[in-house]
Amino acid sequence: MGWAVCPIRFAKEGDRFFIGQSAVRRRPIISGADLAPSLSRGGPRLPPFLRCLPASSPSPRRSCSAAMFVSDCRREFYDVIVSQRVLLLVASDVDALCACKILQALFQCDHVPYTLVPVSGWQELETAFLEHKDQFKYFVFINCGANVDLLEILQPEEDTVFFVCDSHRPINVVNVYNDTQIKLLVKQDDDLDVPAYDDIFRDDEDEEEDSENESDGSEPSEKRRRFEEDVIERTMKRRQRREWEARRREILFDYEQYEYHGTSSAMVMFDLAWMMSKDLNDMLWWAIVGLTDQWVQDKITQMKYVTDIGILQRHVSRHNHRNEDEENSLSIDCMRIAFEYDLRLALYQHWSLYESLCNTSYTSASLKLWSVQGQKRLQEFLADMGLPLKQVKQKFNSMDMSLKENLREMIEESASKFGMKDLRVQTFSIHFGFKNKFSASDIVYAAVSLMENIEKEGPEAANFIKALDSLSRGNLDKLHQGLNLAKKQLRAIHQTIASCICTNLVISQGPFLYCSLMETKNKRCKLLPLIMAAPMDVEQGTVIMVGIPPEMESSDKKNFFGRAFEKAADSTNSRTLHNHFDMSIIELKTEDRSKFLDALISLLS
């Protein structure tokens, strides 16, 4: 019983990677339509940015029009795997970690044996499956697998079953309409807009029947008439087929044109625990942190965030209701969750207010703190609040109580004068006894910093395990380590961005900005998408490239760069690699960068 983490260890030898006792062929970065090694055999490639499956390709193993979403997670998912050995494949993001923690807690209650394997990209996912496919029949994918054709990529045995809990959208249509091997754990009220089955799948037709029958005794004129009718019929069928294929291409393009995110996977898992009456306060907190991760990482809209906050608030009230007499009798190590309006400032309660203002992306961008004028605006902002520098530059816990009591109201009032109208945010905080208090965003920043720590210690999965452990209230030392590391990372990000802007490292490519925010004189900056590039592997001569949609008040958080990158690579034969679960992140050969960018300019102009 229990769980074990199986890190994927790579050791080069020739053109092979060795994983444990097995070896898997290493695939080179390839070009054109074969954008990713694991996606080159089909995947979600749809025109014009994607490769279209031919109308005569085998349909999914499903003949009805109903989509294959698990409607009863307890009966169709948990009761199926509770008596089986399960492999968990978990992506490296905080929402996935939180969903994993909830599922682990449920497994522990019911003594379900399982193995946990962290995966950070498609190659690791494919490798992990190949290594474990003979030992497991049931696989659970958390925040990975929904947006590609899993059966085409992994080629599982007929009795293998995949349960996919993934917030990435859109979901691959083959996964949607497969009712035997792929079960999608998706919140039912998510707006998925999946195309109808008959609009995208069509059975093979025997169109090449021989209409001539020499032995039927018919007159030559009768044969000629039947032949002409058959030619007309076949011509009409071909025309209808072309029209259907054109309509299918248009439908699939509209469906898969943009990437976005649905309901947090941690919330989906918490709903499962709630339906089973096994939901605990810890599980509720993990669901809150999973949702907050989506908001901090700018993956969901403000409306979606507020809606889901409202759902969780009802659970918080149910779990954390206390009578006045009970409040004083709580043990010192108790756990209490509270809803509150807080400031949109990173780690300010564990930092100084000044450092938090300087290194929070929202305030830094609003005040333009990379410039001298921006620094002056910051001083004016503090002066408008009546806060002396001596107070704001010391640790928040050491500030005068008289200032801290009304700090939020003071900041909100002054922020509106400086164009920061969204500085107040709905969130939750957690209290461990009397001493420790953390906001949900604090936990997110800490867990992200631990996962992305470049100073790796121990095995490949060490960072993943540290981040996973930091979510437990019994591991406060790891949480504080993550908070300190997060401060360093936020400083580094701020310094890097300031350097890019001040030295004009970014150039305007017309329809988008390349590498960062461009000089402030360009009034179109806020309306243009952004492409960032950085060296990936000097020896291999590759760069990593990230496409970021423009940030506007009406932004729907949908990202078109994944499909645009594929089309640009295909048209230029650029050697690219899609190894990330987010399709808007690619690896590219350095010498192909110029022609790749030229193709993007042409495509997006």
N, C-alpha and C positions, 0 to 999 in steps of 0.2 A: 504494500500500500504506500501511499505518499506520492511524492513526485521527485523527479530527477531532471536536471537541466543538462541537455546534450549540446554543448557548444560545437560549432562547426570549425574544425581546425584544418588549415590549408598548409600544405608543404609542397613547394614546386619540385618537380623532377621532369625535365623535358617539357612536354606539352600537356602534362597531366597534373591535376590537383589530387592529393590524397586526403580522403575524409575518413578518419578512423581506419578500418581495415579495407575500405573499398576505394576505388579510384574512379573518377569521373573525368571524361574528356573536357579539356579546357577549350572553349570556343573563342575564336578571335573576334575583335570588333569588326562587324561586317557592314554592308552598305545597302542603300536603296530601300526596297520594300521590306527586306529582312532587317528591321531596325534593331530588334533585340534577339539574342540567342534563344531565349525561352519563348518569345512571341512570334518567331519567324514561321511557325507552323500553323498560323491562323490567327488566333487571338482576336482582338476587337478591331482589326484593320478594316475600315470601311471608307468608301470614296466620299468626296474627292481626297480627303486627307488619309483615308483608310482603304485597305484592300477589300474588295467586296467578295463575299462568298458567291459562287455561281448558283443560279437558281436550281440547278440539278444536283447540288451537293446534298449529302445525306442530312435529313432533318434530325433534330434532337429526338431522343427516344420518348416522344410525347405526341399524341395526335389530337389533343383537345386544345381549346383556346385559353383555358385558365392558366394564369401564371403560377409557377411553383414556389410560393412563399409559405413558410411554416406558419400556420394560423394558430396552433396551440403548442407553444414552446415546451410546455411540460410533457404533454403526451407524445408529440411527434419528435421531440429532441431529447429532453432529459431522461424520460423513461426508457428511451431506446438505448442510451449509452451508459446508464447507471450500473448495469451489470457487465460492462465490457471494458477492455483496456483501450485507452484513448490517447491519441497524440495531439497535443496542442501546438499549433504553429502560430506564434504571436509576433506581430510587427513591432518595430522599435519606435513606438510613440506612446505618450502618456495615457491617452484614451484606451489604447490596447492593453497597457499595463493594468489599468483599473478594471477593465472587463475581465482580464485574466485573474486578478485578485478575487473578484466576486465568484468566478467559476471555481477557483481553487477552494474557496471557503465552502461552497456547496459540495464539492467532491470530498472534502474532508469530513463533512457531516455524514455522508453516505458511504464513506470508505471506497471511493472509486479510484482504481489504479490508473495513473496517467503519467505521461512523459511530456515535459515542456521543452520546446525548441524555439529559441528566439531567431527571427529571420529579419534581415534588414533590406532585402531586395529579392528580385525574381530568381536570380541564380542560387542564392542561399535556400530559397523556398524549394526549388526544383531538386537541389542536392539533398536537402533534408528528407524530402519525400522518397527519393531513390534509396536513401540509406535505411529508411524505416518501413517501406511499403510492405515488406514480407512479414513484419511483426505486428502490424495493426490493420484492422478492418475499418475503424472509424477515426476520422480526422476532423479536428475543429480548427478552422481558420479564423483568426481574430484580426480585423483590420487589414486583411490581405485576401486576394483571390476573387473578389466579386466582379472586377472590371476586366477580366480576361476569360477566355474559354479554357477552364481548368482541365476538362477532359482531353482537349487537344494538346495542351502543354504537358500534362503529367502522365497521360496514357495509363490510367489505373486499370486494375482488374475489374471484372464485371461486378464483383460483390463488394467493392470498396465504396464507402459512403463519405461524402464531404458535407460537413455542416459549416456554413460560411456566415460569420457575423462581421460584416465589413461596412464602414460608413462611406467608403468611396463610391461615388456615383459618376456616370451611369453604370448600372449593372449590365454585364454582358448578356445579350439576348439568349444565347445558347444556354447559359446558366439558368436564366429565368424559366425557360420552357423544358428543362430536363427534370423529370419527376422520379427518376430511379436512383441516381447517384449524387445529385447536388440538392441540398436543402438550404434555403436562404432564410437566415434569422434576421428579419427586417421588421421595423415598426410599421404596423399596418396603415397608420394614417400618414405616412410619408408620401409626398407627391412624386411618384416615380415616372409617370407618363410612359410606361413601357408600350411599344407598338403591339398591335394585335397579332396573334400567331399567324393568321392567314395572309397578313400583309408582308411578312418577311420569310416565311417558309412555304415551300411548295414541293409536292411529291413528284418524282420522275414520271414522265409520261412516254408511252411508246408512240412516238410520232413518225417512226420510219417503217410502218407496216407496209408490206408489199401488197398493193391493191390489185395486182394482176393475178388472175387465176386462169391458166391456160386450159384447164380440164373441165371448166364449168359448162362448156357447150354454147356459150353466148356468142351472138353475132359480133363481128368486128366493130360495127357501129356502136353496139351496147358497151363493149369494152372501152372504146374511145371516150364515150360519154362518162362512164364511171371513172376513168382515169383523170379526165378534166375536172370532175367534181372533187376527186381526191386531192388534186394539186391545189385547187382553190381552198379546200379545207385545211391542208397543211400550211398554206400561205397565211391564212387567217390565224391559225394557232401560233405560228412564229411571230406574227405581228402582235398578238395578244401577249405572248411571252416577253417580247421586247418592251412593250408598254408596262407590263408588270415589273420587269427588272428595273426599268427607269424609275418607276414609282417607289420601288423598294429601296433603291439607292438614295432617293431623296428623303424617305422616311428615316432610314438608318443614319444619314448624315445629320438630320435635324436632332435625332435622339442622342447621338454620340459626339456632337460637335464640341460640347463644353464639359469640363470636369467640375464637380462640386462635391459637397459632403452632405450626407443625411444625418439622421439621429445618431448620437453618440453610442458606440458599442457598449460602453459601460452602463448606459441607461437601459439598453435592451436586456443586458444580463441582470440588472437590478429588477426589472419587470418580471423576469423569470423567477427570481428569488421571492418576490412579493406574491406572485401567483401561488407559489408553493408554501407560503406562510413561513418562510425561513429568512426573511429579510431582517438584517441587523443594522444597528446604527453605523457600524464600520462599513458595511456594504453601501449604505446610503451615502456615506462620505465619499467613497470611491466613485460612485455615480456622479456626484457633484464635481469632483476633480476631473473626471473624464469630460463632462460638458464644459467645464472651465477651460480645459486644454483646447477644445475646439474654438472657443471664443478668443483666448490669448493668441493662438496661432492664426487667427483671422480666417477660419475655415467655414464659418457659418454667419448668416446675417444677424443683425441686431434683433430683428423680429423673431427669428427662430430661437435665439438665445433667451430672450425674455419669456417666450412661450414655454420652453423647457424648464426655465427657472421656476415658473409658476407651478408646473407639475411636481417638481421636486420639493417645492415649499410646502405642499400639502403633506408629503411624507415626513418632512422635517418636523412639522407641527405634531404629527401623530407620534413620532418616536421620541421627541424631546419635550413633551408636555410635562410640566412639574407643578405640583401644588406648592404653596408658599412654605408649608411645614416640611415638605420633602426636600426643598431646595437646600435647607441648612443641614440636612442629614446625609448629603451626598459624600461619597468617599473622595479622598484627595486625588485618586488616580482615575476618576470617572471621566466620561467623554460626553461632551454636549455640543450640539451643532445649533447655530443661530443664523437666521436670515438677517441681513443688514444692507444698508446703502454704504458703500465704501468709495474711496478715491481710486481713480485709475492710475495709480503710481506703483511701479514695480518695487516690491520688497521694502516699502518705506518704513514699516514698523520694525524692521530688522536692520536698518541702514540709517543714514541721515536723510532728512527731508531734502537737503540740497542735492546730494548724490542721486537720489531717486528722481528728482525733477530733471536732472541733467541726462540721465541714462534711460529714462522711459521713452519709448519711441513716440508715443502720442504727444507728450509735452515737448520733446526735443524737436519734432517736426513742426509743431504749431508755433514755437517760439524761434525756430531756426537757430538753434544753439551752437551750430558749427561756425557761425559768423560773429564778428565783433558786435554788430547791431543786435544779434540775438542774445548775446550775453548781457547787453544793456537792458533789453526787454525783460530778461530774467530778474535783474536787479529791481527794475520798476515793478514787476509782479510781486516780488517779496515786500517791497516798500508799500505797495498798495494794501497788502494784508497787515502791515505793521509788524512784520516779523524781523527781528534783528539777525544779522548774519551769524553772530556767535551762537544763537539758538539753533538755527536751521542747519548748521554745519556740524553739530555734535549728534551723537546717537539719538534716535527718536525717543528711546526710553529715558534718556537723561534730560529731555526738554522740560521746561517748567510746566507744572500741571495746569496752571492758569491758561497757558497757551494751547496745550493739547486738548483741553476740554471743548473748546470751540473751534478747533483747527479745521475740521471738515467744512463747517459753515463758512468760515473765513475764506478758505481756498475756493469753494464753489462760487461765492459772490464775486471774488476778484477774477476767477478764471473766465467768467462770461464776458468780462470787459476786454479780455485779451484773446477772444475768439475760441476759447476752449469750452464749448458748451456741453461736451460729452465727458467731462472729467468725473462725474458721479456715475456709479455703476451698481446694479443689483448683484449681490453675491452672498456667499455664506462664509462663516468663520467657524473654527473648531476650537474648543477649550479642553485641555487635558488638566483636570484638577484646577488649581488656583494660579499656576505659574505660566503654563504654556498656552499661547494663543496664536493661531495661524489662520490666514485667509486661504481660500481655495487656490488663488493665483500664486501664493507663496509656494504651495506644494507643487504646482505645475512647473514653476521656474526651477525649483530644486531638482525635481525628477528629470527634467530635460537636461540640465547641466551635468548630472551624473551620467546620463546615457551618452552625451556628446563629449564627455571628457576625453581629451586627446592623450592624456597621461595614463595610459592603460596599465593596470596591474593585474597579473594573473592571467587566466585563460581568456579566450576570445569573448565569452559571454559575461565577463566580470562586471562590466559597466551596466549591462542589462539587469543583472542580479542585484547590484547596489541600488539601482533606481527602483526595482520592484520592492526591495526590503525597506526603502525609505518611506513607502506608503503605509507601513504598519506603525501604529503608535508606540510600539515597543522598541522601535529603532530610531529614537530621537537623535542619536549621535550621527547617523547617516543623513538624516534630514538636515541637521545643522551644517554638516559637511557640504551638502548640496546647495544650501543657501549661500554659503561663503563662495562656493565655486560659481554660482549664478551671478553674483556681484562682479566677479572678475570677467565673466563672459559678456555681461551687459556693457561693462566699460570698454572691452575690446571691440564690441560691435559698434558702439558710439564713436570710438576713435577711428575705426576703419572707414565708417561712412563719412565722418567729417573730413578725413584725409582725401577720400575720393572726390568729394565735392569741392574742397578748397584747391586741389591741384588739377581740377578739370580732367580727371581720368575718364569721365564718361562722355561719350559722343552721341549726338542725335543721329539716328539712322532713318529719319523721316517718320514712318508709322510707329516707331518705338524708340525708347532710350536704351542704349547699350551700356551696361555695367553699373549705372546708378542714376541718381536724381537729376543729373545735368545741372548746368548753372541756373541760378534762380531768376535770371533775366528772361528765361523762356516761360511765357505765361501758359503754354500748353503742357507743362510738365505734369500737372495733376491729372490731365486727361489722357496721357500716354501710358501704355504698358511698359514694363521694365524687364530687361534681360540682364542678368548678372552672370559673369564668367570668372572662373578662378582655376589655377593649375590643379590638376587632379593627380596625375602620375607623371613625373618628369621623365623617368626612364621609358615609359610607354609613349610619351608625347601626347598626353590627353588632357583635356580641360573639362570641367564640369560646368554645365550651363543650366540656369534656372529661369523660367518665365513667370513673371508676376503681373497679374492684371492690374489696371489702373484703380486707384483708391478714390471712390466717390461716395457721396452720401446715399445715392441710389444703387450702389453696387450690390449685385446679387451673388457675389462671391463665386462666380463661375469663371473657369479658366480655359481659354481656347488654345493655349500654347502647346499642349500635348499633341493635338492633331496637326497644328501648324508645323511643329518640329518634324513630324513624320513626313509631311508633304515636302518640306524643304530638303530633307535628307534624300528622299526618293528622287526628286528632280535633279539633284546634283551628284548623286552617287557618293554622298559624304559617308564616312565611316562613323557611325554612331552606335550607342549602346543604351537601351532603355532597361536599366536594372533596378529602378526605384518604383515603389508602388504608386507614387504620384507621377503621372505621365509627363508633367511639365518640367521634369528634371531629367537631363540626359548627359551622357558622356560623349565627347567628340574629339576626334583627332585634331591636333593643333593646326596642322597644315591645311585642314579642310575648313577652318573657321571662316575665312574670308568668303569663299563661295557659298557656304552655308548661310551666312548673314545676308549676302546679296539675294539669295533665293527667298529668304524671309521678307526682305524689303519689298521684293516684287509681289510676293504672296499677300502681304498685308496692306499694301498701298491702295 
